[in-house]
């Protein structure tokens, strides 16, 4: 006998197959390779490699462009970062530090494709797991589409490779190139559990914000029923072929207001808190 969860998944798969059959059907009426389309979609759906505890998250912080994870440390251990500009916003959205540490439904999800930071971010995950804080870093570059990108990184210890970026965005010297996976951020947001409300999102992705926002805004993805509030660092570089506008915060706010939200658009502010960029100051 099927459990309700299994029945729901079976129905979803049937609907998926029907949808793919219609969407993938060539205009000339020739047969569609349905199994191939389903396999591709299922592979994409599982590609995020979510942590096992994600279903229990009802209050989410998205740290898009994590670097070495300092902002997430500020969320759970603000005492180590006195005076950081983001601390009042964390308290407004998630309660006091003590409340945040005790909230089993609070989860922090970060994105950082720079391979230089992978081991350090794994240490943050492991350390916080021991303290029963739910933290996970995805090794992806956030974008408006799925695929791969050439990423510029520096092996210099200075500023913890702050300016690592997709190579097509801006060229610089004294760097090496690595290939990283990029993801359609809209698809990622759609893949989050229905009960997972993003109360705050940070976006600092070195110029990739323009392509990402060009994907999100037409889909009405920056509405407060899904992402309550966000803060962003706008860069004067980045691919605007899909954005088709000026690289300014004013244009972002204008386009946010043009969405067709059930409630209100995501509250967006331009905050750049890069205090303690190198970690905890002891």
Backbone as numpy.savetxt, mean C-alpha at the origin, in Angstrom:
# Nx Ny Nz CAx CAy CAz Cx Cy Cz
-20.69 -32.27 3.60 -21.53 -31.07 3.60 -20.66 -29.83 3.60
-20.97 -28.89 2.73 -20.17 -27.67 2.64 -20.44 -26.75 3.83
-19.38 -26.21 4.37 -19.53 -25.17 5.38 -19.95 -23.89 4.69
-20.52 -22.90 5.42 -20.89 -21.63 4.80 -19.71 -20.96 4.11
-18.53 -21.05 4.72 -17.35 -20.41 4.12 -16.98 -21.08 2.81
-17.01 -22.42 2.79 -16.68 -23.15 1.55 -17.71 -22.86 0.46
-18.99 -22.81 0.86 -20.04 -22.51 -0.11 -19.85 -21.13 -0.71
-19.49 -20.17 0.13 -19.26 -18.81 -0.35 -18.10 -18.77 -1.34
-17.02 -19.50 -1.02 -15.86 -19.52 -1.90 -16.20 -20.20 -3.23
-17.02 -21.24 -3.17 -17.40 -21.95 -4.39 -18.23 -21.05 -5.29
-19.18 -20.34 -4.69 -20.01 -19.41 -5.47 -19.15 -18.33 -6.09
-18.18 -17.82 -5.30 -17.30 -16.76 -5.81 -16.49 -17.26 -7.00
-16.03 -18.52 -6.94 -15.24 -19.08 -8.05 -16.09 -19.23 -9.30
-17.37 -19.67 -9.11 -18.27 -19.81 -10.26 -18.51 -18.46 -10.91
-18.77 -17.44 -10.07 -18.98 -16.09 -10.58 -17.74 -15.60 -11.30
-16.56 -15.91 -10.72 -15.31 -15.50 -11.34 -15.15 -16.12 -12.72
-15.46 -17.42 -12.82 -15.33 -18.11 -14.11 -16.28 -17.49 -15.14
-17.52 -17.19 -14.73 -18.47 -16.59 -15.66 -17.98 -15.22 -16.11
-17.50 -14.43 -15.15 -17.02 -13.08 -15.46 -15.84 -13.13 -16.40
-14.91 -14.03 -16.12 -13.73 -14.15 -16.98 -14.11 -14.62 -18.38
-15.10 -15.49 -18.43 -15.53 -15.99 -19.73 -16.03 -14.87 -20.61
-16.83 -13.96 -20.00 -17.37 -12.84 -20.77 -16.30 -11.80 -21.06
-15.48 -11.49 -20.06 -14.49 -10.43 -20.21 -13.40 -10.82 -21.19
-13.04 -12.11 -21.19 -11.92 -12.55 -22.01 -12.33 -13.00 -23.40
-13.64 -13.02 -23.70 -14.10 -13.52 -25.00 -13.64 -12.59 -26.12
-12.92 -13.08 -27.09 -12.49 -12.24 -28.21 -13.68 -11.67 -28.95
-13.51 -10.47 -29.52 -14.60 -9.80 -30.21 -15.03 -10.54 -31.47
-14.15 -11.39 -32.01 -14.51 -12.12 -33.23 -15.30 -13.39 -32.94
-15.60 -13.63 -31.65 -16.42 -14.77 -31.27 -15.68 -16.07 -31.14
-14.37 -16.09 -31.32 -13.60 -17.33 -31.20 -13.57 -17.79 -29.76
-13.32 -19.09 -29.52 -13.36 -19.64 -28.17 -12.31 -18.99 -27.27
-12.67 -18.86 -25.99 -11.75 -18.28 -25.03 -11.06 -19.40 -24.25
-9.80 -19.22 -23.92 -9.06 -20.18 -23.11 -9.37 -19.91 -21.64
-10.51 -20.42 -21.16 -11.02 -20.08 -19.85 -10.09 -20.53 -18.73
-9.60 -21.78 -18.83 -8.73 -22.27 -17.77 -7.49 -21.41 -17.62
-6.96 -20.95 -18.74 -5.77 -20.10 -18.70 -6.10 -18.77 -18.04
-7.28 -18.21 -18.37 -7.68 -16.94 -17.77 -7.91 -17.07 -16.28
-8.58 -18.17 -15.87 -8.82 -18.40 -14.44 -7.51 -18.59 -13.70
-6.61 -19.37 -14.29 -5.32 -19.62 -13.64 -4.55 -18.33 -13.45
-4.58 -17.47 -14.48 -3.89 -16.18 -14.37 -4.48 -15.34 -13.26
-5.83 -15.30 -13.20 -6.48 -14.49 -12.18 -6.22 -15.03 -10.78
-6.29 -16.37 -10.63 -6.07 -16.96 -9.32 -4.64 -16.73 -8.86
-3.70 -16.80 -9.80 -2.30 -16.54 -9.46 -2.13 -15.10 -9.00
-2.80 -14.18 -9.72 -2.70 -12.77 -9.33 -3.32 -12.54 -7.96
-4.46 -13.21 -7.70 -5.16 -13.00 -6.44 -4.34 -13.49 -5.25
-3.52 -14.51 -5.47 -2.75 -15.06 -4.37 -1.35 -14.47 -4.29
-1.02 -13.59 -5.22 0.34 -13.09 -5.33 0.74 -12.17 -4.18
-0.22 -11.59 -3.49 0.12 -10.64 -2.43 0.77 -11.31 -1.23
0.46 -12.58 -1.00 1.02 -13.31 0.14 0.72 -12.58 1.45
-0.57 -12.39 1.70 -1.01 -11.73 2.91 -0.62 -12.53 4.15
-0.40 -11.88 5.28 -0.17 -12.61 6.52 -1.43 -13.35 6.95
-1.26 -14.43 7.68 -2.40 -15.28 8.06 -3.39 -14.55 8.95
-2.94 -13.52 9.67 -3.81 -12.83 10.62 -4.59 -11.67 10.01
-4.48 -11.46 8.70 -5.09 -10.27 8.09 -6.59 -10.22 8.30
-7.26 -11.37 8.29 -8.71 -11.39 8.45 -9.17 -10.81 9.78
-8.29 -10.79 10.77 -8.67 -10.27 12.09 -8.47 -8.76 12.21
-7.96 -8.13 11.18 -7.66 -6.69 11.24 -8.90 -5.87 10.93
-9.34 -5.06 11.88 -10.46 -4.16 11.62 -10.06 -2.69 11.63
-8.82 -2.42 12.01 -8.31 -1.05 12.04 -6.89 -1.08 11.46
-6.72 -0.50 10.27 -5.48 -0.69 9.52 -4.75 0.62 9.31
-3.42 0.55 9.43 -2.55 1.65 9.02 -1.75 1.16 7.82
-1.83 1.87 6.70 -1.07 1.53 5.50 0.13 2.46 5.40
1.32 1.88 5.38 2.56 2.64 5.30 3.17 2.39 3.92
2.77 3.22 2.96 3.14 3.00 1.56 4.44 3.74 1.27
5.53 2.98 1.30 6.88 3.54 1.21 7.51 3.53 2.58
7.81 2.33 3.08 8.19 2.15 4.49 9.64 2.46 4.80
10.52 2.40 3.79 11.95 2.53 4.04 12.37 1.50 5.08
12.86 1.90 6.26 13.29 0.92 7.27 12.24 0.70 8.37
11.02 1.20 8.15 9.93 0.91 9.07 9.78 1.86 10.24
10.38 3.05 10.15 10.34 3.98 11.29 8.92 4.44 11.60
8.11 4.71 10.56 6.76 5.21 10.83 5.93 4.19 11.59
6.11 2.92 11.29 5.35 1.90 12.00 5.86 1.76 13.44
7.15 1.96 13.63 7.67 2.00 15.01 7.03 3.15 15.77
6.86 4.29 15.12 6.23 5.44 15.77 4.79 5.12 16.17
4.10 4.30 15.37 2.72 3.94 15.68 2.62 3.18 16.99
3.50 2.21 17.19 3.40 1.35 18.37 4.29 1.80 19.53
5.35 2.53 19.25 6.29 2.91 20.30 6.63 4.41 20.20
5.62 5.28 20.30 5.86 6.71 20.11 6.80 7.32 21.15
6.95 6.67 22.29 7.84 7.21 23.33 9.28 7.30 22.84
9.63 6.49 21.86 10.99 6.49 21.33 11.22 7.60 20.30
10.15 8.34 19.95 10.26 9.35 18.90 9.62 10.67 19.33
10.06 11.25 20.44 9.44 12.49 20.94 9.51 13.60 19.90
8.36 14.30 19.76 8.31 15.44 18.86 8.05 15.12 17.41
7.93 13.85 17.04 7.66 13.50 15.64 6.30 14.07 15.23
6.22 14.78 14.11 4.97 15.44 13.71 3.77 14.51 13.54
4.02 13.24 13.23 2.91 12.33 12.95 2.22 11.82 14.21
2.84 11.95 15.36 2.31 11.33 16.58 0.90 11.79 16.93
0.56 13.10 16.86 -0.82 13.50 17.18 -1.85 12.87 16.25
-1.50 12.67 14.99 -2.44 12.05 14.05 -2.64 10.57 14.39
-1.58 9.88 14.78 -1.73 8.50 15.21 -2.67 8.41 16.42
-2.52 9.32 17.35 -3.37 9.29 18.54 -4.82 9.59 18.19
-5.01 10.54 17.27 -6.36 10.88 16.83 -7.05 9.68 16.17
-6.33 8.94 15.35 -6.94 7.86 14.58 -7.03 6.55 15.34
-6.05 6.27 16.22 -5.97 4.93 16.83 -5.98 4.94 18.35
-6.05 6.11 18.97 -6.05 6.16 20.42 -4.64 6.33 20.98
-4.54 6.26 22.29 -3.25 6.43 22.95 -2.30 5.29 22.62
-1.05 5.49 22.93 -0.05 4.44 22.65 -0.42 3.14 23.35
-0.85 3.25 24.59 -1.21 2.05 25.35 -2.42 1.36 24.72
-3.40 2.14 24.27 -4.57 1.56 23.61 -4.17 0.88 22.30
-3.25 1.47 21.59 -2.80 0.89 20.32 -2.10 -0.45 20.55
-1.28 -0.50 21.58 -0.53 -1.73 21.85 -1.45 -2.86 22.31
-2.59 -2.53 22.90 -3.51 -3.54 23.39 -4.59 -3.91 22.40
-4.69 -3.17 21.30 -5.76 -3.38 20.34 -5.39 -4.52 19.38
-6.01 -5.68 19.59 -5.69 -6.86 18.77 -6.20 -6.71 17.34
-7.07 -5.74 17.09 -7.59 -5.53 15.74 -6.80 -4.51 14.95
-5.79 -3.89 15.57 -4.97 -2.89 14.88 -3.82 -3.58 14.16
-3.70 -3.31 12.87 -2.65 -3.91 12.06 -1.97 -2.83 11.23
-0.68 -2.98 11.05 0.10 -2.05 10.22 0.66 -2.83 9.04
0.36 -2.36 7.84 0.83 -3.01 6.61 1.71 -2.03 5.85
2.95 -2.42 5.62 3.89 -1.55 4.93 4.27 -2.09 3.56
4.79 -1.20 2.72 5.26 -1.57 1.38 6.66 -1.00 1.18
7.61 -1.87 0.85 8.98 -1.42 0.61 9.67 -2.39 -0.34
9.90 -1.98 -1.59 10.53 -2.88 -2.56 12.06 -2.89 -2.51
12.66 -1.96 -1.77 14.12 -1.86 -1.74 14.71 -3.09 -1.07
15.45 -3.92 -1.79 16.00 -5.14 -1.19 17.02 -4.85 -0.09
17.60 -3.66 -0.09 18.56 -3.31 0.96 17.92 -3.28 2.34
16.61 -3.10 2.40 15.92 -2.96 3.69 15.20 -4.23 4.13
15.25 -5.26 3.31 14.42 -6.43 3.58 14.75 -7.10 4.91
16.04 -7.28 5.20 16.40 -7.97 6.44 16.03 -7.13 7.65
16.18 -5.81 7.55 15.84 -4.94 8.68 14.34 -4.93 8.93
13.56 -4.93 7.86 12.11 -4.96 8.02 11.65 -6.31 8.58
12.33 -7.38 8.21 12.00 -8.69 8.79 12.28 -8.69 10.29
13.32 -8.00 10.70 13.62 -7.89 12.13 12.52 -7.14 12.86
11.98 -6.09 12.22 10.87 -5.34 12.82 9.66 -6.24 12.97
9.35 -7.00 11.93 8.21 -7.92 12.01 8.40 -8.91 13.16
9.57 -9.51 13.23 9.83 -10.51 14.27 9.79 -9.91 15.66
10.38 -8.75 15.82 10.39 -8.07 17.12 8.97 -7.75 17.57
8.17 -7.23 16.66 6.81 -6.84 17.03 5.90 -8.05 17.20
6.20 -9.13 16.50 5.42 -10.35 16.71 5.58 -10.85 18.15
6.79 -10.74 18.67 7.04 -11.12 20.06 6.25 -10.27 21.03
5.92 -9.05 20.62 5.15 -8.14 21.47 3.65 -8.17 21.15
3.27 -9.09 20.25 1.87 -9.26 19.84 1.33 -8.05 19.08
2.19 -7.37 18.33 1.77 -6.31 17.42 1.70 -6.92 16.01
0.67 -6.59 15.28 0.47 -7.17 13.95 1.06 -6.23 12.90
2.20 -6.62 12.37 2.94 -5.81 11.40 3.43 -6.71 10.26
3.24 -6.22 9.03 3.72 -6.98 7.87 4.20 -6.00 6.81
5.33 -6.31 6.18 5.87 -5.50 5.09 5.82 -6.30 3.79
5.16 -5.75 2.78 5.11 -6.36 1.46 6.29 -5.85 0.63
7.00 -6.74 -0.07 8.20 -6.32 -0.82 7.88 -5.83 -2.23
6.82 -5.03 -2.36 6.37 -4.60 -3.67 6.48 -3.10 -3.84
6.65 -2.67 -5.09 6.53 -1.27 -5.45 5.07 -0.99 -5.77
4.50 0.00 -5.12 3.10 0.35 -5.36 3.01 1.15 -6.66
1.99 0.82 -7.47 1.87 1.42 -8.79 0.41 1.40 -9.22
0.20 1.80 -10.48 -1.14 1.73 -11.05 -1.39 0.48 -11.84
-0.38 -0.41 -11.92 -0.53 -1.64 -12.70 0.40 -2.71 -12.15
0.10 -3.96 -12.49 0.95 -5.07 -12.10 2.10 -5.22 -13.10
3.20 -5.77 -12.62 4.31 -6.03 -13.52 5.63 -5.98 -12.78
6.67 -5.60 -13.49 7.99 -5.47 -12.91 8.58 -4.13 -13.31
9.45 -3.63 -12.47 10.08 -2.33 -12.73 11.54 -2.40 -12.34
12.34 -1.61 -13.00 13.74 -1.46 -12.61 13.83 -0.38 -11.56
14.40 -0.73 -10.44 14.42 0.14 -9.26 15.85 0.58 -9.00
16.02 1.86 -8.75 17.34 2.39 -8.43 17.56 2.37 -6.92
18.64 1.76 -6.47 18.98 1.76 -5.05 20.44 2.14 -4.89
20.75 2.64 -3.72 22.13 2.99 -3.39 22.57 2.14 -2.22
23.80 1.70 -2.25 24.34 0.91 -1.14 24.99 1.79 -0.08
24.88 3.10 -0.25 25.42 4.03 0.74 24.55 3.99 1.98
25.16 4.08 3.15 24.41 4.06 4.41 23.74 5.40 4.68
24.15 6.44 4.00 23.60 7.76 4.27 22.12 7.85 3.95
21.34 8.36 4.89 19.90 8.59 4.75 19.12 7.33 4.39
19.70 6.16 4.69 18.99 4.89 4.54 18.34 4.74 3.17
19.07 5.21 2.12 18.57 5.05 0.76 17.19 5.68 0.59
17.02 6.89 1.13 15.73 7.59 1.06 15.14 7.65 -0.33
15.99 7.99 -1.32 15.48 8.30 -2.64 15.36 7.13 -3.59
15.36 5.90 -3.10 15.23 4.74 -3.99 13.93 4.87 -4.77
14.01 4.59 -6.08 12.84 4.87 -6.90 12.87 4.03 -8.18
11.72 3.96 -8.86 11.65 3.32 -10.16 12.50 4.12 -11.14
13.33 3.43 -11.93 14.35 4.10 -12.73 13.77 5.06 -13.75
12.57 4.79 -14.26 12.01 5.66 -15.27 11.58 7.01 -14.72
11.54 7.13 -13.37 11.05 8.37 -12.78 12.09 9.47 -12.81
13.31 9.14 -12.49 14.38 10.14 -12.51 15.71 9.41 -12.48
16.69 9.92 -13.16 17.99 9.28 -13.21 18.93 9.95 -12.20
19.79 9.18 -11.60 20.79 9.73 -10.69 22.04 8.87 -10.81
23.09 9.31 -10.16 24.36 8.59 -10.24 24.63 7.84 -8.95
25.67 7.05 -8.94 26.12 6.30 -7.77 25.03 5.37 -7.25
24.36 4.69 -8.18 23.31 3.75 -7.78 23.48 2.47 -8.58
22.75 1.44 -8.17 22.68 0.22 -8.96 21.20 -0.07 -9.22
20.94 -0.83 -10.24 19.57 -1.13 -10.63 19.20 -2.56 -10.24
17.98 -2.71 -9.71 17.45 -4.03 -9.37 16.04 -4.13 -9.95
15.62 -5.34 -10.25 14.26 -5.56 -10.75 13.36 -5.91 -9.58
12.25 -5.19 -9.47 11.30 -5.42 -8.37 9.91 -5.64 -8.94
9.08 -6.30 -8.16 7.69 -6.51 -8.56 6.88 -5.29 -8.18
6.05 -4.82 -9.10 5.14 -3.73 -8.78 3.71 -4.26 -8.83
2.85 -3.66 -8.04 1.47 -4.14 -7.96 0.48 -3.02 -8.24
-0.66 -3.42 -8.78 -1.79 -2.53 -8.96 -2.38 -2.28 -7.58
-2.18 -1.08 -7.05 -2.58 -0.80 -5.67 -4.10 -0.84 -5.49
-4.83 -0.50 -6.53 -6.28 -0.60 -6.44 -6.69 -2.05 -6.22
-6.07 -2.96 -6.93 -6.39 -4.37 -6.76 -6.04 -4.84 -5.35
-4.94 -4.33 -4.81 -4.58 -4.69 -3.44 -5.66 -4.22 -2.47
-6.12 -2.99 -2.61 -7.14 -2.46 -1.71 -8.43 -3.28 -1.81
-8.77 -3.69 -3.02 -9.95 -4.52 -3.21 -9.79 -5.88 -2.56
-8.56 -6.33 -2.41 -8.29 -7.66 -1.88 -8.28 -7.68 -0.35
-8.29 -6.51 0.28 -8.34 -6.48 1.74 -9.68 -7.01 2.24
-9.72 -7.64 3.41 -10.99 -8.13 3.96 -12.01 -7.00 4.11
-13.28 -7.31 3.95 -14.32 -6.30 4.02 -14.35 -5.58 5.36
-13.95 -6.28 6.42 -13.99 -5.69 7.75 -12.76 -4.83 8.06
-11.79 -4.81 7.14 -10.54 -4.08 7.39 -10.68 -2.63 6.93
-10.86 -1.75 7.86 -11.02 -0.33 7.54 -9.67 0.37 7.68
-9.24 1.00 6.62 -7.98 1.75 6.66 -8.28 3.11 7.26
-7.83 3.30 8.49 -8.10 4.57 9.17 -7.08 5.64 8.78
-5.90 5.20 8.35 -4.88 6.17 7.95 -3.92 5.50 6.97
-3.52 6.27 5.96 -2.53 5.78 4.99 -1.47 6.85 4.78
-0.21 6.42 4.78 0.89 7.29 4.37 1.34 6.86 2.99
1.61 7.86 2.12 2.14 7.53 0.79 3.34 8.42 0.51
4.49 7.77 0.42 5.74 8.46 0.07 6.52 7.50 -0.82
6.26 7.57 -2.14 6.80 6.57 -3.04 7.58 7.21 -4.19
8.22 8.33 -3.90 9.24 8.91 -4.78 8.81 9.07 -6.23
7.64 9.68 -6.45 7.18 9.98 -7.80 6.21 8.97 -8.38
6.13 7.78 -7.82 5.18 6.78 -8.32 3.76 7.09 -7.88
3.59 8.11 -7.03 2.25 8.46 -6.56 1.33 8.90 -7.70
1.91 9.50 -8.75 1.06 10.04 -9.82 0.40 8.91 -10.62
1.14 7.89 -10.94 0.56 6.75 -11.65 -0.41 6.00 -10.75
-0.09 5.89 -9.46 -0.96 5.19 -8.52 -2.28 5.93 -8.32
-2.20 7.23 -8.12 -3.42 8.03 -7.93 -4.27 8.04 -9.20
-3.61 8.03 -10.36 -4.35 8.00 -11.62 -5.17 6.72 -11.75
-4.76 5.66 -11.07 -5.51 4.41 -11.05 -6.61 4.44 -10.00
-6.31 5.00 -8.82 -7.25 4.94 -7.70 -8.44 5.88 -7.86
-8.19 7.11 -8.24 -9.24 8.12 -8.21 -10.39 7.82 -9.17
-10.15 7.41 -10.42 -11.28 7.07 -11.29 -12.12 5.90 -10.79
-11.54 5.07 -9.92 -12.27 3.93 -9.34 -12.97 4.31 -8.04
-12.95 5.58 -7.69 -13.54 6.05 -6.43 -12.97 5.29 -5.24
-11.67 5.03 -5.30 -11.02 4.21 -4.27 -10.54 5.03 -3.08
-10.53 6.35 -3.22 -10.10 7.20 -2.11 -11.32 7.87 -1.50
-12.17 7.02 -0.91 -13.38 7.45 -0.22 -13.31 6.98 1.23
-13.99 7.69 2.12 -13.80 7.42 3.54 -14.46 6.14 4.03
-15.22 5.46 3.18 -15.75 4.17 3.60 -14.70 3.08 3.52
-13.56 3.40 2.88 -12.47 2.43 2.77 -11.17 2.98 3.36
-10.83 4.23 3.02 -9.66 4.88 3.58 -10.10 6.21 4.17
-10.11 6.29 5.48 -10.63 7.49 6.14 -9.76 8.72 5.88
-8.47 8.56 6.07 -7.58 9.72 6.01 -6.22 9.27 5.45
-5.54 10.18 4.79 -4.24 9.85 4.20 -3.36 11.09 4.22
-2.05 10.86 4.26 -1.12 11.96 4.06 -0.08 11.51 3.05
0.36 12.45 2.25 1.16 12.14 1.08 2.30 13.12 0.94
3.42 12.65 0.41 4.49 13.54 0.00 4.47 13.60 -1.52
4.21 14.79 -2.05 4.17 14.98 -3.50 5.57 15.28 -4.03
5.93 14.63 -5.10 7.25 14.84 -5.70 7.11 15.56 -7.04
8.13 16.25 -7.40 8.10 17.03 -8.64 8.53 16.20 -9.85
8.70 14.91 -9.65 9.04 14.01 -10.75 8.07 12.83 -10.72
8.15 12.00 -11.73 7.29 10.83 -11.81 6.50 10.82 -13.10
6.10 9.63 -13.52 5.37 9.42 -14.77 3.96 9.97 -14.64
3.60 10.95 -15.47 2.25 11.52 -15.43 1.46 11.19 -16.70
1.89 10.16 -17.44 1.18 9.83 -18.68 -0.26 9.40 -18.41
-0.52 8.79 -17.26 -1.89 8.44 -16.88 -2.53 9.51 -16.00
-1.73 10.21 -15.26 -2.23 11.28 -14.38 -2.75 12.45 -15.20
-2.02 12.83 -16.23 -2.41 13.90 -17.15 -2.76 15.20 -16.41
-1.83 15.64 -15.61 -2.05 16.89 -14.87 -0.78 17.32 -14.18
-0.86 18.43 -13.48 0.30 18.95 -12.76 0.60 18.10 -11.54
1.86 18.07 -11.19 2.29 17.31 -10.01 2.16 18.20 -8.77
0.93 18.50 -8.38 0.70 19.37 -7.23 -0.36 18.79 -6.31
-0.26 19.16 -5.05 -1.24 18.71 -4.07 -2.63 19.29 -4.36
-2.67 20.53 -4.88 -3.95 21.15 -5.20 -4.72 20.35 -6.25
-4.02 19.82 -7.24 -4.68 19.01 -8.26 -5.20 17.71 -7.65
-4.44 17.13 -6.73 -4.91 15.92 -6.04 -6.22 16.20 -5.32
-6.26 17.27 -4.55 -7.47 17.60 -3.78 -8.67 17.85 -4.71
-8.41 18.52 -5.82 -9.48 18.78 -6.77 -10.06 17.48 -7.32
-9.19 16.55 -7.67 -9.66 15.29 -8.25 -10.31 14.39 -7.21
-9.84 14.45 -5.98 -10.50 13.69 -4.91 -11.96 14.10 -4.78
-12.21 15.39 -4.88 -13.57 15.92 -4.70 -14.50 15.53 -5.84
-13.94 15.09 -6.97 -14.75 14.72 -8.12 -15.16 13.24 -8.11
-14.69 12.50 -7.11 -15.09 11.09 -7.00 -16.57 10.98 -6.64
-17.13 9.84 -6.94 -18.53 9.57 -6.58 -18.54 8.64 -5.37
-18.29 9.21 -4.20 -18.22 8.44 -2.96 -19.60 8.27 -2.35
-19.80 7.16 -1.65 -21.04 6.96 -0.91 -21.15 7.98 0.22
-20.01 8.27 0.83 -19.96 9.28 1.88 -19.14 10.46 1.43
-17.93 10.58 2.01 -17.03 11.67 1.66 -15.73 11.13 1.09
-15.01 11.99 0.43 -13.69 11.62 -0.06 -12.74 11.44 1.11
-11.71 10.64 0.92 -10.65 10.49 1.91 -10.07 11.86 2.26
-9.93 12.13 3.56 -9.27 13.36 3.98 -7.80 13.25 3.63
-7.30 14.19 2.85 -5.91 14.12 2.38 -5.14 15.34 2.86
-3.98 15.10 3.42 -3.11 16.19 3.85 -1.70 15.95 3.34
-0.94 17.01 3.29 0.44 16.93 2.78 1.39 17.05 3.96
1.73 15.91 4.54 2.62 15.85 5.70 3.89 15.10 5.29
5.01 15.63 5.68 6.28 14.95 5.38 7.05 14.82 6.69
6.80 13.73 7.41 7.48 13.50 8.68 8.63 12.52 8.44
9.82 13.06 8.28 11.00 12.21 8.10 11.95 12.35 9.28
11.38 12.69 10.44 12.18 12.73 11.65 12.60 11.31 12.03
13.75 11.19 12.64 14.28 9.89 13.07 14.43 8.93 11.89
14.82 9.46 10.72 14.87 8.65 9.51 15.80 7.45 9.67
16.78 7.55 10.58 17.74 6.47 10.72 17.39 5.51 11.85
16.19 5.68 12.44 15.75 4.76 13.50 15.62 5.45 14.84
15.60 4.67 15.90 15.43 5.18 17.26 16.70 5.89 17.72
16.54 7.06 18.29 17.67 7.79 18.86 17.75 7.48 20.34
18.81 6.81 20.74 18.93 6.40 22.15 19.89 7.33 22.88
